[in-house]
Amino acid sequence: MSNKGKKVKVHYTGTLDDGTKFDSSVDRGEPIEFTCMAGQMIPGFDAAVEDMAVGEKKTVHIPAAEAYGERNDEMVQKVPVDQIPNADQLPVGQTVYMMGPGGQPFPVFVESIENGIVTFDMNHELAGKDLNFDIELVEVED
């Protein structure tokens, strides 16, 4: 039976290939809810849940292309410090939020500030990484 188009609740733990945990609904004590195959989740996660039954558990390996995509060097931008308000307060090595063209905030990693140039990496922090998920389907709403 397909869960496509249905609201589902799942518990999951996500790890990298080296075993590093990057996220877990189990740790938060609250399953995530989403509409299966509606593009709300990364493609590989959606596909893994599509044919699961309530109570079923599975472990899936999702290649980067079906997760957050491959790293894109064009998403690394260099901007002169004098074009950025409060550039001296940017936290190197951390993520900040900038406003996009439509006024929507989006995360940007501050890679470095050197010689009057700020290097921003706008790739998702998990871009280019294969992901592993332990998934348990908790509930399906018809």
The first five atom37 places (N, CA, C, CB, O) and aatype in JSON, in Angstrom:
{
  "aatype": [12, 15, 2, 11, 7, 11, 11, 19, 11, 19, 8, 18, 16, 7, 16, 10, 3, 3, 7, 16, 11, 13, 3, 15, 15, 19, 3, 1, 7, 6, 14, 9, 6, 13, 16, 4, 12, 0, 7, 5, 12, 9, 14, 7, 13, 3, 0, 0, 19, 6, 3, 12, 0, 19, 7, 6, 11, 11, 16, 19, 8, 9, 14, 0, 0, 6, 0, 18, 7, 6, 1, 2, 3, 6, 12, 19, 5, 11, 19, 14, 19, 3, 5, 9, 14, 2, 0, 3, 5, 10, 14, 19, 7, 5, 16, 19, 18, 12, 12, 7, 14, 7, 7, 5, 14, 13, 14, 19, 13, 19, 6, 15, 9, 6, 2, 7, 9, 19, 16, 13, 3, 12, 2, 8, 6, 10, 0, 7, 11, 3, 10, 2, 13, 3, 9, 6, 10, 19, 6, 19, 6, 3],
  "atom_mask": [
    [1, 1, 1, 1, 1],
    [1, 1, 1, 1, 1],
    [1, 1, 1, 1, 1],
    [1, 1, 1, 1, 1],
    [1, 1, 1, 0, 1],
    [1, 1, 1, 1, 1],
    [1, 1, 1, 1, 1],
    [1, 1, 1, 1, 1],
    [1, 1, 1, 1, 1],
    [1, 1, 1, 1, 1],
    [1, 1, 1, 1, 1],
    [1, 1, 1, 1, 1],
    [1, 1, 1, 1, 1],
    [1, 1, 1, 0, 1],
    [1, 1, 1, 1, 1],
    [1, 1, 1, 1, 1],
    [1, 1, 1, 1, 1],
    [1, 1, 1, 1, 1],
    [1, 1, 1, 0, 1],
    [1, 1, 1, 1, 1],
    [1, 1, 1, 1, 1],
    [1, 1, 1, 1, 1],
    [1, 1, 1, 1, 1],
    [1, 1, 1, 1, 1],
    [1, 1, 1, 1, 1],
    [1, 1, 1, 1, 1],
    [1, 1, 1, 1, 1],
    [1, 1, 1, 1, 1],
    [1, 1, 1, 0, 1],
    [1, 1, 1, 1, 1],
    [1, 1, 1, 1, 1],
    [1, 1, 1, 1, 1],
    [1, 1, 1, 1, 1],
    [1, 1, 1, 1, 1],
    [1, 1, 1, 1, 1],
    [1, 1, 1, 1, 1],
    [1, 1, 1, 1, 1],
    [1, 1, 1, 1, 1],
    [1, 1, 1, 0, 1],
    [1, 1, 1, 1, 1],
    [1, 1, 1, 1, 1],
    [1, 1, 1, 1, 1],
    [1, 1, 1, 1, 1],
    [1, 1, 1, 0, 1],
    [1, 1, 1, 1, 1],
    [1, 1, 1, 1, 1],
    [1, 1, 1, 1, 1],
    [1, 1, 1, 1, 1],
    [1, 1, 1, 1, 1],
    [1, 1, 1, 1, 1],
    [1, 1, 1, 1, 1],
    [1, 1, 1, 1, 1],
    [1, 1, 1, 1, 1],
    [1, 1, 1, 1, 1],
    [1, 1, 1, 0, 1],
    [1, 1, 1, 1, 1],
    [1, 1, 1, 1, 1],
    [1, 1, 1, 1, 1],
    [1, 1, 1, 1, 1],
    [1, 1, 1, 1, 1],
    [1, 1, 1, 1, 1],
    [1, 1, 1, 1, 1],
    [1, 1, 1, 1, 1],
    [1, 1, 1, 1, 1],
    [1, 1, 1, 1, 1],
    [1, 1, 1, 1, 1],
    [1, 1, 1, 1, 1],
    [1, 1, 1, 1, 1],
    [1, 1, 1, 0, 1],
    [1, 1, 1, 1, 1],
    [1, 1, 1, 1, 1],
    [1, 1, 1, 1, 1],
    [1, 1, 1, 1, 1],
    [1, 1, 1, 1, 1],
    [1, 1, 1, 1, 1],
    [1, 1, 1, 1, 1],
    [1, 1, 1, 1, 1],
    [1, 1, 1, 1, 1],
    [1, 1, 1, 1, 1],
    [1, 1, 1, 1, 1],
    [1, 1, 1, 1, 1],
    [1, 1, 1, 1, 1],
    [1, 1, 1, 1, 1],
    [1, 1, 1, 1, 1],
    [1, 1, 1, 1, 1],
    [1, 1, 1, 1, 1],
    [1, 1, 1, 1, 1],
    [1, 1, 1, 1, 1],
    [1, 1, 1, 1, 1],
    [1, 1, 1, 1, 1],
    [1, 1, 1, 1, 1],
    [1, 1, 1, 1, 1],
    [1, 1, 1, 0, 1],
    [1, 1, 1, 1, 1],
    [1, 1, 1, 1, 1],
    [1, 1, 1, 1, 1],
    [1, 1, 1, 1, 1],
    [1, 1, 1, 1, 1],
    [1, 1, 1, 1, 1],
    [1, 1, 1, 0, 1],
    [1, 1, 1, 1, 1],
    [1, 1, 1, 0, 1],
    [1, 1, 1, 0, 1],
    [1, 1, 1, 1, 1],
    [1, 1, 1, 1, 1],
    [1, 1, 1, 1, 1],
    [1, 1, 1, 1, 1],
    [1, 1, 1, 1, 1],
    [1, 1, 1, 1, 1],
    [1, 1, 1, 1, 1],
    [1, 1, 1, 1, 1],
    [1, 1, 1, 1, 1],
    [1, 1, 1, 1, 1],
    [1, 1, 1, 1, 1],
    [1, 1, 1, 1, 1],
    [1, 1, 1, 0, 1],
    [1, 1, 1, 1, 1],
    [1, 1, 1, 1, 1],
    [1, 1, 1, 1, 1],
    [1, 1, 1, 1, 1],
    [1, 1, 1, 1, 1],
    [1, 1, 1, 1, 1],
    [1, 1, 1, 1, 1],
    [1, 1, 1, 1, 1],
    [1, 1, 1, 1, 1],
    [1, 1, 1, 1, 1],
    [1, 1, 1, 1, 1],
    [1, 1, 1, 0, 1],
    [1, 1, 1, 1, 1],
    [1, 1, 1, 1, 1],
    [1, 1, 1, 1, 1],
    [1, 1, 1, 1, 1],
    [1, 1, 1, 1, 1],
    [1, 1, 1, 1, 1],
    [1, 1, 1, 1, 1],
    [1, 1, 1, 1, 1],
    [1, 1, 1, 1, 1],
    [1, 1, 1, 1, 1],
    [1, 1, 1, 1, 1],
    [1, 1, 1, 1, 1],
    [1, 1, 1, 1, 1],
    [1, 1, 1, 1, 1]
  ],
  "atom_positions": [
    [[0.85, -1.19, 0.0], [0.0, 0.0, 0.0], [0.89, 1.24, 0.0], [-0.96, 0.0, 1.23], [1.85, 1.33, 0.76]],
    [[0.56, 2.17, -0.83], [1.37, 3.39, -0.95], [0.91, 4.46, 0.03], [1.3, 3.93, -2.38], [-0.28, 4.63, 0.29]],
    [[1.89, 5.17, 0.56], [1.6, 6.31, 1.44], [1.61, 7.63, 0.67], [2.62, 6.36, 2.59], [1.47, 8.7, 1.27]],
    [[1.76, 7.55, -0.63], [1.85, 8.76, -1.46], [0.63, 9.66, -1.23], [1.96, 8.39, -2.95], [-0.52, 9.22, -1.33]],
    [[0.9, 10.94, -0.92], [-0.16, 11.92, -0.71], [-0.78, 11.88, 0.67], [0.0, 0.0, 0.0], [-1.64, 12.7, 0.98]],
    [[-0.36, 10.93, 1.52], [-0.91, 10.82, 2.87], [0.0, 11.52, 3.87], [-1.1, 9.33, 3.26], [1.21, 11.59, 3.68]],
    [[-0.62, 12.04, 4.95], [0.17, 12.6, 6.04], [0.72, 11.45, 6.86], [-0.68, 13.58, 6.93], [-0.01, 10.56, 7.28]],
    [[2.03, 11.49, 7.08], [2.68, 10.44, 7.86], [3.47, 11.07, 9.0], [3.61, 9.59, 6.96], [3.86, 12.23, 8.95]],
    [[3.68, 10.27, 10.04], [4.56, 10.66, 11.14], [5.63, 9.58, 11.24], [3.77, 10.84, 12.5], [5.34, 8.39, 11.28]],
    [[6.89, 10.03, 11.28], [7.99, 9.08, 11.39], [8.99, 9.54, 12.45], [8.69, 8.9, 10.03], [9.18, 10.73, 12.7]],
    [[9.61, 8.56, 13.06], [10.78, 8.82, 13.89], [11.98, 8.43, 13.05], [10.74, 8.02, 15.26], [11.93, 7.48, 12.28]],
    [[13.07, 9.17, 13.2], [14.25, 8.87, 12.41], [15.5, 9.3, 13.17], [14.19, 9.55, 11.03], [15.46, 10.17, 14.04]],
    [[16.6, 8.68, 12.81], [17.93, 9.12, 13.23], [18.77, 9.15, 11.97], [18.56, 8.18, 14.35], [18.85, 8.16, 11.25]],
    [[19.4, 10.29, 11.71], [20.23, 10.45, 10.52], [21.7, 10.46, 10.88], [0.0, 0.0, 0.0], [22.12, 11.15, 11.8]],
    [[22.48, 9.68, 10.13], [23.93, 9.63, 10.35], [24.67, 9.75, 9.03], [24.33, 8.33, 11.08], [24.14, 9.45, 7.96]],
    [[25.93, 10.19, 9.13], [26.82, 10.2, 7.98], [27.47, 8.83, 7.89], [27.9, 11.34, 8.09], [27.33, 8.01, 8.8]],
    [[28.18, 8.57, 6.8], [28.82, 7.27, 6.62], [29.84, 6.95, 7.7], [29.49, 7.2, 5.29], [30.11, 5.78, 7.97]],
    [[30.42, 7.99, 8.33], [31.4, 7.74, 9.4], [30.73, 7.51, 10.76], [32.38, 8.91, 9.49], [31.41, 7.36, 11.78]],
    [[29.38, 7.49, 10.78], [28.65, 7.24, 12.02], [28.23, 8.5, 12.77], [0.0, 0.0, 0.0], [27.51, 8.4, 13.76]],
    [[28.67, 9.67, 12.33], [28.32, 10.93, 12.99], [26.82, 11.18, 12.86], [29.12, 12.11, 12.39], [26.28, 11.2, 11.75]],
    [[26.14, 11.38, 13.99], [24.71, 11.68, 13.97], [24.53, 13.16, 13.68], [24.02, 11.29, 15.31], [25.14, 14.0, 14.33]],
    [[23.67, 13.49, 12.69], [23.43, 14.9, 12.37], [22.03, 15.35, 12.75], [23.66, 15.14, 10.9], [21.77, 16.56, 12.83]],
    [[21.11, 14.42, 12.99], [19.76, 14.81, 13.37], [19.01, 13.58, 13.88], [19.0, 15.46, 12.19], [19.3, 12.46, 13.47]],
    [[18.04, 13.81, 14.78], [17.25, 12.7, 15.29], [15.95, 13.2, 15.9], [18.04, 11.91, 16.32], [15.96, 13.98, 16.85]],
    [[14.83, 12.75, 15.35], [13.54, 13.06, 15.96], [13.39, 12.29, 17.27], [12.37, 12.72, 14.99], [12.69, 12.74, 18.18]],
    [[14.04, 11.15, 17.37], [14.0, 10.34, 18.59], [14.57, 11.15, 19.76], [14.78, 9.01, 18.41], [14.0, 11.17, 20.84]],
    [[15.71, 11.81, 19.52], [16.34, 12.62, 20.56], [15.43, 13.77, 21.01], [17.67, 13.17, 20.07], [15.46, 14.17, 22.17]],
    [[14.64, 14.3, 20.07], [13.72, 15.41, 20.4], [12.44, 14.9, 21.03], [13.39, 16.21, 19.15], [11.68, 15.68, 21.62]],
    [[12.19, 13.58, 20.92], [10.99, 13.0, 21.5], [9.71, 13.3, 20.74], [0.0, 0.0, 0.0], [8.61, 13.15, 21.27]],
    [[9.84, 13.74, 19.49], [8.69, 14.13, 18.69], [8.9, 13.68, 17.25], [8.46, 15.66, 18.75], [9.86, 14.11, 16.61]],
    [[8.01, 12.81, 16.72], [8.17, 12.41, 15.32], [7.92, 13.6, 14.4], [7.21, 11.24, 14.98], [7.25, 14.56, 14.77]],
    [[8.46, 13.51, 13.18], [8.16, 14.57, 12.21], [6.93, 14.15, 11.41], [9.38, 14.84, 11.26], [6.67, 12.96, 11.21]],
    [[6.19, 15.15, 10.97], [4.98, 14.9, 10.19], [5.15, 15.59, 8.84], [3.7, 15.42, 10.93], [5.6, 16.74, 8.76]],
    [[4.8, 14.88, 7.78], [4.87, 15.45, 6.44], [3.94, 14.69, 5.52], [6.33, 15.42, 5.9], [3.49, 13.59, 5.84]],
    [[3.65, 15.27, 4.37], [2.86, 14.59, 3.35], [3.82, 13.83, 2.46], [1.98, 15.61, 2.53], [4.69, 14.42, 1.82]],
    [[3.66, 12.53, 2.42], [4.58, 11.66, 1.69], [4.55, 11.95, 0.19], [4.24, 10.19, 1.95], [3.48, 12.06, -0.41]],
    [[5.71, 12.07, -0.4], [5.93, 12.28, -1.84], [5.4, 13.63, -2.33], [5.27, 11.17, -2.63], [5.08, 13.78, -3.51]],
    [[5.31, 14.61, -1.41], [4.83, 15.95, -1.8], [5.99, 16.93, -1.92], [3.81, 16.46, -0.77], [5.77, 18.14, -2.07]],
    [[7.22, 16.43, -1.85], [8.38, 17.3, -2.01], [8.76, 18.05, -0.75], [0.0, 0.0, 0.0], [9.55, 18.99, -0.8]],
    [[8.21, 17.65, 0.39], [8.53, 18.31, 1.65], [9.82, 17.75, 2.27], [7.38, 18.15, 2.63], [10.43, 18.39, 3.13]],
    [[10.21, 16.57, 1.83], [11.4, 15.91, 2.36], [12.39, 15.69, 1.22], [11.03, 14.55, 3.05], [12.05, 15.84, 0.05]],
    [[13.64, 15.35, 1.58], [14.6, 15.02, 0.53], [14.07, 13.8, -0.23], [16.03, 14.75, 1.14], [13.41, 12.94, 0.37]],
    [[14.34, 13.71, -1.54], [13.75, 12.64, -2.36], [13.97, 11.22, -1.84], [14.29, 12.74, -3.73], [13.05, 10.41, -1.84]],
    [[15.18, 10.91, -1.4], [15.47, 9.56, -0.94], [14.71, 9.18, 0.32], [0.0, 0.0, 0.0], [14.36, 8.02, 0.5]],
    [[14.46, 10.15, 1.2], [13.71, 9.9, 2.43], [12.24, 9.65, 2.08], [13.84, 11.09, 3.42], [11.63, 8.7, 2.57]],
    [[11.68, 10.5, 1.23], [10.3, 10.34, 0.76], [10.11, 8.94, 0.17], [9.95, 11.42, -0.29], [9.17, 8.23, 0.52]],
    [[11.01, 8.55, -0.72], [10.91, 7.25, -1.39], [10.98, 6.1, -0.39], [12.04, 7.1, -2.44], [10.3, 5.08, -0.56]],
    [[11.79, 6.25, 0.65], [11.93, 5.19, 1.66], [10.63, 4.98, 2.44], [13.07, 5.53, 2.63], [10.3, 3.85, 2.8]],
    [[9.91, 6.06, 2.69], [8.69, 5.99, 3.51], [7.46, 5.6, 2.67], [8.44, 7.34, 4.2], [6.47, 5.13, 3.22]],
    [[7.54, 5.8, 1.37], [6.36, 5.62, 0.51], [5.65, 4.28, 0.7], [6.76, 5.77, -0.92], [4.42, 4.25, 0.74]],
    [[6.39, 3.19, 0.81], [5.76, 1.87, 0.89], [5.88, 1.2, 2.26], [6.36, 0.97, -0.14], [5.7, -0.01, 2.38]],
    [[6.18, 1.99, 3.29], [6.29, 1.43, 4.64], [4.91, 1.25, 5.27], [7.16, 2.34, 5.52], [3.96, 1.95, 4.91]],
    [[4.8, 0.31, 6.21], [3.58, 0.08, 6.98], [3.79, 0.64, 8.38], [3.21, -1.44, 7.03], [4.92, 0.72, 8.86]],
    [[2.7, 1.03, 9.05], [2.79, 1.56, 10.41], [3.48, 0.52, 11.29], [1.37, 1.91, 10.97], [3.15, -0.67, 11.26]],
    [[4.45, 0.98, 12.07], [5.21, 0.1, 12.95], [6.47, -0.46, 12.3], [0.0, 0.0, 0.0], [7.33, -0.99, 13.0]],
    [[6.57, -0.35, 10.99], [7.74, -0.87, 10.28], [8.96, 0.02, 10.53], [7.46, -0.97, 8.76], [8.85, 1.24, 10.62]],
    [[10.11, -0.64, 10.64], [11.38, 0.08, 10.78], [12.27, -0.33, 9.63], [12.06, -0.2, 12.16], [12.25, -1.48, 9.2]],
    [[13.07, 0.62, 9.14], [14.04, 0.28, 8.1], [15.23, 1.23, 8.19], [13.39, 0.36, 6.69], [15.14, 2.32, 8.74]],
    [[16.32, 0.77, 7.64], [17.53, 1.58, 7.54], [17.8, 1.78, 6.07], [18.76, 0.91, 8.27], [17.82, 0.82, 5.29]],
    [[18.02, 3.05, 5.67], [18.28, 3.35, 4.27], [19.55, 4.17, 4.12], [17.08, 4.1, 3.64], [19.9, 4.97, 4.99]],
    [[20.22, 3.95, 3.0], [21.4, 4.73, 2.63], [20.97, 5.6, 1.45], [22.65, 3.8, 2.26], [20.5, 5.08, 0.44]],
    [[21.12, 6.91, 1.58], [20.68, 7.83, 0.54], [21.89, 8.56, -0.03], [19.63, 8.86, 1.1], [22.55, 9.32, 0.68]],
    [[22.2, 8.33, -1.31], [23.33, 9.04, -1.91], [23.07, 10.55, -1.97], [23.61, 8.5, -3.33], [21.92, 10.98, -2.01]],
    [[24.13, 11.32, -1.97], [24.03, 12.79, -1.95], [23.06, 13.32, -2.99], [25.39, 13.4, -2.18], [22.31, 14.26, -2.71]],
    [[23.05, 12.75, -4.18], [22.18, 13.24, -5.26], [20.7, 13.13, -4.91], [22.46, 12.46, -6.54], [19.89, 13.91, -5.42]],
    [[20.33, 12.18, -4.03], [18.94, 12.01, -3.63], [18.68, 12.62, -2.25], [18.57, 10.52, -3.61], [17.6, 12.47, -1.68]],
    [[19.7, 13.31, -1.72], [19.57, 13.96, -0.42], [19.59, 15.48, -0.65], [20.72, 13.51, 0.56], [18.61, 16.04, -1.12]],
    [[20.7, 16.13, -0.31], [20.8, 17.59, -0.47], [21.6, 17.98, -1.69], [21.42, 18.2, 0.76], [21.99, 19.14, -1.84]],
    [[21.86, 17.01, -2.58], [22.57, 17.29, -3.82], [24.08, 17.33, -3.63], [0.0, 0.0, 0.0], [24.59, 17.28, -2.51]],
    [[24.77, 17.42, -4.74], [26.23, 17.51, -4.71], [26.63, 18.95, -4.37], [26.86, 17.08, -6.09], [25.85, 19.88, -4.57]],
    [[27.83, 19.11, -3.85], [28.34, 20.47, -3.59], [28.48, 21.2, -4.93], [29.72, 20.44, -2.82], [28.88, 20.61, -5.93]],
    [[28.15, 22.48, -4.92], [28.22, 23.29, -6.12], [29.16, 24.47, -5.84], [26.81, 23.78, -6.56], [28.84, 25.34, -5.03]],
    [[30.31, 24.48, -6.51], [31.29, 25.54, -6.29], [30.76, 26.93, -6.63], [32.52, 25.27, -7.1], [31.26, 27.93, -6.12]],
    [[29.73, 26.99, -7.49], [29.14, 28.28, -7.83], [28.34, 28.87, -6.67], [28.25, 28.14, -9.04], [27.97, 30.05, -6.68]],
    [[28.08, 28.04, -5.67], [27.35, 28.5, -4.48], [28.29, 29.11, -3.43], [26.56, 27.34, -3.85], [27.85, 29.52, -2.36]],
    [[29.56, 29.16, -3.73], [30.54, 29.82, -2.86], [30.79, 31.2, -3.45], [31.89, 28.98, -2.74], [31.26, 31.32, -4.59]],
    [[30.48, 32.23, -2.69], [30.57, 33.61, -3.18], [31.57, 34.41, -2.36], [29.2, 34.28, -3.14], [31.66, 34.25, -1.14]],
    [[32.3, 35.27, -3.03], [33.24, 36.18, -2.38], [32.69, 37.6, -2.51], [34.69, 36.06, -3.01], [32.39, 38.05, -3.62]],
    [[32.55, 38.29, -1.38], [31.94, 39.62, -1.36], [32.87, 40.58, -0.61], [30.52, 39.58, -0.69], [33.33, 40.25, 0.48]],
    [[33.13, 41.76, -1.18], [33.95, 42.74, -0.47], [33.29, 43.15, 0.85], [34.19, 43.98, -1.36], [32.09, 43.37, 0.92]],
    [[34.11, 43.25, 1.89], [33.63, 43.62, 3.23], [32.84, 44.93, 3.2], [34.82, 43.75, 4.19], [31.85, 45.06, 3.91]],
    [[33.28, 45.88, 2.38], [32.61, 47.19, 2.37], [31.2, 47.15, 1.77], [33.45, 48.18, 1.6], [30.48, 48.15, 1.81]],
    [[30.79, 46.0, 1.22], [29.43, 45.85, 0.68], [28.49, 45.15, 1.67], [29.47, 45.08, -0.63], [27.33, 44.91, 1.36]],
    [[29.02, 44.83, 2.85], [28.23, 44.09, 3.83], [28.11, 44.9, 5.12], [28.86, 42.7, 4.12], [29.12, 45.19, 5.76]],
    [[26.87, 45.28, 5.5], [26.71, 46.0, 6.76], [27.17, 45.12, 7.93], [25.22, 46.42, 6.96], [26.89, 43.92, 7.96]],
    [[27.87, 45.71, 8.87], [28.34, 45.0, 10.08], [29.21, 43.78, 9.76], [27.16, 44.57, 10.91], [29.17, 42.78, 10.48]],
    [[29.98, 43.85, 8.69], [30.82, 42.72, 8.29], [31.79, 42.31, 9.39], [31.61, 43.08, 7.03], [32.14, 41.13, 9.51]],
    [[32.22, 43.27, 10.2], [33.16, 42.96, 11.28], [32.54, 42.08, 12.36], [33.68, 44.24, 11.91], [33.25, 41.54, 13.2]],
    [[31.22, 41.93, 12.33], [30.54, 41.11, 13.34], [30.18, 39.72, 12.81], [29.29, 41.82, 13.81], [29.59, 38.92, 13.53]],
    [[30.53, 39.43, 11.55], [30.22, 38.11, 10.99], [31.02, 37.03, 11.71], [30.51, 38.08, 9.47], [32.24, 37.16, 11.87]],
    [[30.35, 35.96, 12.15], [31.04, 34.89, 12.88], [31.65, 33.86, 11.92], [30.07, 34.19, 13.84], [30.94, 33.01, 11.38]],
    [[32.95, 33.93, 11.7], [33.63, 32.98, 10.82], [33.45, 31.57, 11.39], [35.16, 33.33, 10.66], [33.62, 31.34, 12.59]],
    [[33.1, 30.64, 10.5], [32.91, 29.25, 10.92], [31.5, 28.96, 11.4], [0.0, 0.0, 0.0], [31.23, 27.88, 11.92]],
    [[30.6, 29.92, 11.23], [29.22, 29.72, 11.66], [28.25, 30.08, 10.54], [28.92, 30.55, 12.91], [28.63, 30.69, 9.54]],
    [[27.0, 29.7, 10.73], [25.95, 30.0, 9.76], [25.19, 31.24, 10.19], [24.99, 28.8, 9.6], [24.84, 31.39, 11.36]],
    [[24.94, 32.13, 9.24], [24.12, 33.31, 9.47], [22.97, 33.26, 8.47], [24.96, 34.64, 9.32], [22.98, 32.46, 7.53]],
    [[21.98, 34.11, 8.67], [20.85, 34.16, 7.73], [20.86, 35.48, 7.0], [19.51, 33.97, 8.46], [21.0, 36.54, 7.6]],
    [[20.71, 35.4, 5.69], [20.63, 36.59, 4.85], [19.25, 36.63, 4.22], [21.75, 36.59, 3.76], [18.54, 35.63, 4.2]],
    [[18.89, 37.79, 3.71], [17.59, 37.94, 3.05], [17.74, 37.7, 1.56], [16.99, 39.34, 3.32], [18.62, 38.27, 0.9]],
    [[16.88, 36.84, 1.04], [16.87, 36.55, -0.39], [16.09, 37.61, -1.14], [0.0, 0.0, 0.0], [15.55, 38.54, -0.54]],
    [[16.02, 37.47, -2.48], [15.34, 38.45, -3.31], [13.87, 38.67, -2.92], [15.41, 38.03, -4.75], [13.36, 39.78, -3.05]],
    [[13.2, 37.63, -2.45], [11.79, 37.76, -2.08], [11.59, 38.1, -0.62], [0.0, 0.0, 0.0], [10.47, 38.04, -0.11]],
    [[12.69, 38.46, 0.08], [12.59, 38.79, 1.49], [12.62, 37.57, 2.41], [0.0, 0.0, 0.0], [12.47, 37.7, 3.62]],
    [[12.83, 36.38, 1.82], [12.9, 35.17, 2.62], [14.32, 34.96, 3.14], [12.44, 33.95, 1.79], [15.28, 35.11, 2.39]],
    [[14.46, 34.63, 4.43], [15.8, 34.36, 4.96], [16.34, 33.01, 4.45], [15.78, 34.37, 6.5], [15.59, 32.06, 4.27]],
    [[17.65, 32.96, 4.22], [18.27, 31.7, 3.84], [19.62, 31.59, 4.53], [18.42, 31.59, 2.29], [20.31, 32.59, 4.73]],
    [[20.01, 30.36, 4.91], [21.25, 30.15, 5.65], [22.48, 30.26, 4.76], [21.23, 28.8, 6.34], [22.48, 29.8, 3.62]],
    [[23.53, 30.88, 5.3], [24.8, 31.04, 4.6], [25.92, 30.77, 5.6], [24.93, 32.47, 3.96], [25.91, 31.32, 6.7]],
    [[26.88, 29.94, 5.22], [28.01, 29.64, 6.09], [29.12, 30.66, 5.83], [28.52, 28.18, 5.85], [29.52, 30.86, 4.68]],
    [[29.61, 31.29, 6.89], [30.7, 32.27, 6.77], [32.01, 31.48, 6.82], [30.64, 33.38, 7.92], [32.47, 31.07, 7.89]],
    [[32.6, 31.28, 5.64], [33.8, 30.45, 5.52], [35.05, 31.19, 6.0], [33.98, 30.0, 4.08], [35.86, 30.64, 6.75]],
    [[35.2, 32.45, 5.56], [36.39, 33.2, 5.95], [36.2, 34.69, 5.69], [37.63, 32.68, 5.2], [35.33, 35.1, 4.93]],
    [[37.05, 35.49, 6.35], [37.16, 36.92, 6.06], [38.66, 37.19, 5.97], [36.45, 37.83, 7.17], [39.38, 37.17, 6.97]],
    [[39.11, 37.45, 4.74], [40.55, 37.67, 4.52], [40.76, 38.76, 3.49], [41.24, 36.37, 4.06], [40.07, 38.8, 2.47]],
    [[41.69, 39.64, 3.76], [42.07, 40.7, 2.81], [40.87, 41.5, 2.3], [42.8, 40.09, 1.64], [40.8, 41.83, 1.12]],
    [[39.93, 41.8, 3.2], [38.77, 42.61, 2.83], [37.71, 41.88, 2.04], [0.0, 0.0, 0.0], [36.82, 42.5, 1.46]],
    [[37.8, 40.55, 2.0], [36.84, 39.74, 1.25], [36.21, 38.7, 2.19], [37.52, 39.04, 0.03], [36.91, 37.98, 2.9]],
    [[34.87, 38.63, 2.17], [34.14, 37.6, 2.93], [33.79, 36.47, 1.97], [32.85, 38.18, 3.61], [33.26, 36.72, 0.88]],
    [[34.08, 35.23, 2.36], [33.71, 34.07, 1.56], [32.52, 33.4, 2.22], [34.91, 33.08, 1.42], [32.59, 32.93, 3.35]],
    [[31.4, 33.35, 1.46], [30.17, 32.73, 1.91], [29.95, 31.43, 1.15], [28.97, 33.68, 1.73], [30.15, 31.37, -0.06]],
    [[29.56, 30.39, 1.86], [29.2, 29.11, 1.22], [27.7, 28.92, 1.4], [30.02, 27.9, 1.83], [27.21, 28.76, 2.52]],
    [[26.97, 28.94, 0.28], [25.51, 28.82, 0.33], [25.03, 27.4, 0.06], [24.89, 29.76, -0.68], [23.82, 27.16, -0.05]],
    [[25.96, 26.45, -0.05], [25.57, 25.05, -0.16], [24.93, 24.62, 1.16], [26.79, 24.15, -0.52], [25.3, 25.12, 2.22]],
    [[23.99, 23.69, 1.09], [23.44, 23.11, 2.32], [24.59, 22.42, 3.04], [22.26, 22.1, 2.03], [25.48, 21.86, 2.39]],
    [[24.58, 22.45, 4.37], [25.69, 21.86, 5.12], [25.86, 20.36, 4.86], [25.48, 22.08, 6.61], [26.94, 19.82, 5.09]],
    [[24.82, 19.69, 4.38], [24.92, 18.26, 4.08], [25.06, 17.98, 2.58], [23.7, 17.54, 4.62], [25.03, 16.82, 2.16]],
    [[25.23, 19.03, 1.77], [25.42, 18.83, 0.33], [26.71, 18.03, 0.1], [25.49, 20.21, -0.42], [27.72, 18.25, 0.76]],
    [[26.64, 17.11, -0.85], [27.81, 16.31, -1.18], [28.04, 15.13, -0.26], [0.0, 0.0, 0.0], [29.02, 14.4, -0.41]],
    [[27.13, 14.93, 0.7], [27.3, 13.83, 1.65], [26.21, 12.78, 1.47], [27.28, 14.36, 3.1], [25.04, 13.11, 1.28]],
    [[26.62, 11.51, 1.52], [25.66, 10.41, 1.54], [25.11, 10.34, 2.96], [26.31, 9.05, 1.1], [25.85, 10.55, 3.93]],
    [[23.82, 10.04, 3.09], [23.17, 10.03, 4.39], [22.58, 8.65, 4.68], [22.08, 11.1, 4.46], [22.19, 7.92, 3.77]],
    [[22.51, 8.33, 5.97], [21.91, 7.07, 6.41], [20.81, 7.42, 7.41], [22.97, 6.11, 7.06], [20.99, 8.28, 8.27]],
    [[19.67, 6.75, 7.28], [18.56, 7.0, 8.18], [18.01, 5.69, 8.73], [17.46, 7.78, 7.48], [17.8, 4.73, 7.98]],
    [[17.78, 5.66, 10.04], [16.98, 4.62, 10.67], [15.6, 5.26, 10.78], [17.57, 4.14, 12.09], [15.44, 6.28, 11.44]],
    [[14.61, 4.65, 10.14], [13.27, 5.23, 10.06], [12.25, 4.27, 10.66], [12.89, 5.56, 8.59], [12.32, 3.06, 10.43]],
    [[11.31, 4.81, 11.43], [10.17, 4.06, 11.92], [8.9, 4.82, 11.56], [10.26, 3.81, 13.45], [8.75, 5.98, 11.95]],
    [[7.99, 4.17, 10.83], [6.72, 4.8, 10.49], [5.79, 4.65, 11.69], [6.09, 4.17, 9.19], [5.43, 3.54, 12.07]],
    [[5.4, 5.77, 12.27], [4.61, 5.8, 13.49], [3.11, 5.88, 13.21], [5.04, 6.96, 14.36], [2.3, 5.25, 13.89]],
    [[2.75, 6.68, 12.19], [1.32, 6.92, 11.93], [1.1, 7.31, 10.49], [0.78, 8.0, 12.87], [1.94, 7.96, 9.87]],
    [[-0.06, 6.92, 9.95], [-0.49, 7.34, 8.62], [-1.92, 7.82, 8.73], [-0.36, 6.19, 7.57], [-2.78, 7.11, 9.25]],
    [[-2.19, 9.04, 8.24], [-3.56, 9.55, 8.19], [-4.08, 9.35, 6.78], [-3.64, 11.06, 8.61], [-3.41, 9.7, 5.81]],
    [[-5.28, 8.8, 6.67], [-5.88, 8.6, 5.33], [-6.54, 9.84, 4.84], [-6.88, 7.47, 5.35], [-7.1, 9.85, 3.74]]
  ]
}
